[in-house]
Amino acid sequence: MSSGAGREPAVGLGPVAGQRGADGPARPAVPECHDDVCVTCSDTAVPVTVVRLLADDLALVDTGSGEEEVSVAFVPAAPGDTILVHAGEAIAVVTS
């Protein structure tokens, strides 16, 4: 698994969850969701096919409508595998 060391936080997101920012108190560790739906991806895991593994626990995947980079830090993915991706993070290997 990747430790995340050396990765820069996304631009514009403010302090890391749980840390005090320069402009005030820490933001909540979990984004506020409404109506039992994830605000980032509507609680949908999407099956995609791994095209190739990249550095830093990333993979290039075929979404069926193009290619995207996703994190595979939590799963033992290999090229040709179908994986479930939720919010840019692989959460399961469906077929290998």
C-alpha positions as CSV (number, residue, x, y, z in Angstrom):
1,M,0.0,0.0,0.0
2,S,1.1,3.5,-0.7
3,S,1.8,5.8,2.3
4,G,0.9,8.8,0.3
5,A,4.2,10.4,1.2
6,G,5.2,13.1,-1.2
7,R,1.7,13.6,-2.6
8,E,0.4,17.1,-2.7
9,P,-3.1,17.8,-1.5
10,A,-5.7,18.7,-4.2
11,V,-5.8,22.4,-5.0
12,G,-8.6,24.4,-3.4
13,L,-9.7,21.8,-0.9
14,G,-8.3,23.6,2.2
15,P,-6.7,21.8,5.1
16,V,-6.6,18.0,5.4
17,A,-9.5,16.6,7.3
18,G,-8.9,16.9,11.0
19,Q,-6.2,19.6,10.7
20,R,-6.7,23.2,11.6
21,G,-6.5,25.5,8.6
22,A,-5.0,29.0,8.4
23,D,-8.6,30.4,8.1
24,G,-10.3,28.6,10.9
25,P,-11.2,25.3,12.5
26,A,-10.6,21.9,11.0
27,R,-13.1,20.8,8.4
28,P,-15.0,17.6,9.2
29,A,-13.3,14.2,8.5
30,V,-16.3,13.2,6.3
31,P,-18.0,15.5,3.8
32,E,-21.6,16.3,4.7
33,C,-23.9,14.0,2.7
34,H,-27.6,14.4,2.3
35,D,-30.4,11.9,1.5
36,D,-28.0,8.9,2.0
37,V,-26.1,9.8,-1.1
38,C,-22.3,10.4,-1.4
39,V,-21.7,14.0,-2.5
40,T,-18.7,13.0,-4.7
41,C,-20.0,10.1,-6.7
42,S,-23.6,9.2,-5.6
43,D,-22.5,6.0,-3.8
44,T,-21.9,4.2,-7.1
45,A,-19.0,1.9,-7.7
46,V,-18.2,1.6,-11.4
47,P,-16.7,-1.5,-13.0
48,V,-13.7,-0.7,-15.2
49,T,-10.9,-2.7,-16.8
50,V,-7.2,-2.2,-15.9
51,V,-5.2,-1.4,-19.0
52,R,-1.8,-1.0,-17.2
53,L,-0.4,-0.3,-13.8
54,L,1.4,3.0,-13.2
55,A,3.8,4.3,-10.5
56,D,2.5,5.4,-7.1
57,D,-0.3,2.8,-6.8
58,L,-2.1,4.2,-9.8
59,A,-3.6,2.4,-12.8
60,L,-4.8,3.4,-16.3
61,V,-8.3,1.9,-16.7
62,D,-10.8,1.6,-19.6
63,T,-14.1,3.0,-18.5
64,G,-15.9,2.0,-21.7
65,S,-16.1,5.7,-22.7
66,G,-12.3,6.5,-22.4
67,E,-9.3,6.0,-20.2
68,E,-8.7,7.4,-16.7
69,E,-6.2,7.1,-13.9
70,V,-7.4,5.6,-10.6
71,S,-5.8,4.6,-7.4
72,V,-5.3,0.8,-6.9
73,A,-3.5,1.2,-3.5
74,F,-6.1,-1.0,-1.7
75,V,-6.5,-3.9,-4.2
76,P,-4.1,-6.4,-5.9
77,A,-5.1,-5.3,-9.4
78,A,-3.3,-6.5,-12.6
79,P,-3.7,-5.6,-16.3
80,G,-6.9,-7.2,-17.6
81,D,-8.7,-7.3,-14.3
82,T,-12.1,-5.8,-13.9
83,I,-12.2,-3.7,-10.7
84,L,-14.8,-1.6,-8.9
85,V,-13.9,2.1,-8.6
86,H,-15.6,4.4,-6.1
87,A,-14.5,8.1,-6.0
88,G,-11.3,7.4,-7.9
89,E,-10.3,4.5,-5.6
90,A,-10.4,0.8,-6.6
91,I,-12.3,-1.0,-3.9
92,A,-12.5,-4.5,-5.2
93,V,-11.2,-6.9,-7.9
94,V,-14.3,-8.4,-9.6
95,T,-12.4,-10.7,-12.1
96,S,-8.8,-11.5,-12.7
